[in-house]
Amino acid sequence: MSYVLNYVASPVRNYVSSILVSALSKYIIGIEVNSLGILSQELNLQNVELNLTSIEEDLGLQLPIVIKSSFAKSLKIVIPWTSLLSLPIGVYIDNLDIEIGDKKTVCMELICNT
């Protein structure tokens, strides 16, 4: 019986894994998604640089600031493979450091440095 459940769940795991890999590579800078072990129940990443520009664009935010850099000391993703239809995928970020700047100042720096 277990074999039948694994056989049925395999396409679902592959589909969800491809979505997670796509999201991780979009929102985490310089990540090697092939060696992450995405099929495990829990994924822990340390000291990752986040692409908050992508997050800002996806949310449609028009902020008067520029995000210069953003790092998460710890990023944990919990995937309830056996209960995907009833439990959410959890994403937990610990110690998020964001360096921001004024858009006008950053624009002036870009003009002066070119």
N, C-alpha and C positions, 0 to 999 in steps of 0.2 A: 504494500500500500504506500509506503514511504517513497518508493521509486516512482510511482505514478504521480504523486504530489510534486516531487522534484522535477519530473519531466514537464508537467504543466506549468510550474512556476518558473522554469528556465527562461522562456521567452519574455515573461514579465520582468524578471531580473535584468535581462539584457536590455530591455527597453528603458527601464528606470535608470540603469547604469549609464546608458548613452546620454540621457537627459542630464544626469548629475555631472558627468564628464564635461559636457558642453557648458554647463553653468559654472563649474569650477574654473575652467580655462578662461572664461569670460571675466570672472570677478576676482581671480587670484593671479597676480603677475608672476611669471616665470615658474609655473607649476608643471611638474612632469606627471601627468595624469595616468600614464600607463603603469607606473610602479606604485600606485596608491593602495591597492587592495580594496577597490570600490565595492566588491561583493561581500565584504565583511559587515558585521552588524554595526560597528562603530569605527569611524575614521577620525584620527587625531592628527592635526597639523600644528607645527610650532613655528613661530616667527615668520609669518607669511605677510607679504605685501599685497594689500587689497587694491583693486582698481575701482576706487570710489567714483571716478568719472563715469564709468559704465553704469554704476548704480544710480548716480545722479541723472544720467540721460534716460534710463529706463523708468525712473519715477517722474520724469518731466519737471524736475526742479529748476527754477531760474534763480539761483542764489547770487547775492552780490559779492560772493567770495570765490576764491579758487582753492581747490584742494591740491596742495603741493605734494604731499605723501601721506600714506596711511598704512599702518602695520597692526596686525593682530598678534599678540603674544601666543594665544592659543585659539585654535578653531577646531571645534568638535562637531561632527555630523553623525547623528544616530539614525540608522535606517532600519525600521521594523519590518524586515523582509517577510515575516510570516503573517503580518497584519497590515499590509500596505493600504487596504481599503478602509480600515477602521482607525488607524493611528497615523498621525502626521510624521513626516520626516523632520527631525529636530536639528536646528543649526544653532550652535552656541559659540559666542565670541567672548573671549576674556582679554581684558587689557587692550582696548583699542586706542591707539595713538594716531591722531590726525593732525597734520601740520597744514594750516590754512593761511591764506594771504588775501589782501584786498585786490580785487580785479584790476583797478587802475594802477596800483603799484606793480603788479606782476606784468601788466601790459607794457608799462614804462621800462621795466627790466628787460623784457624781450626786445623792445625797440633799441635800447641802448647797447645790448649785447650782440646785435646783428651787424 
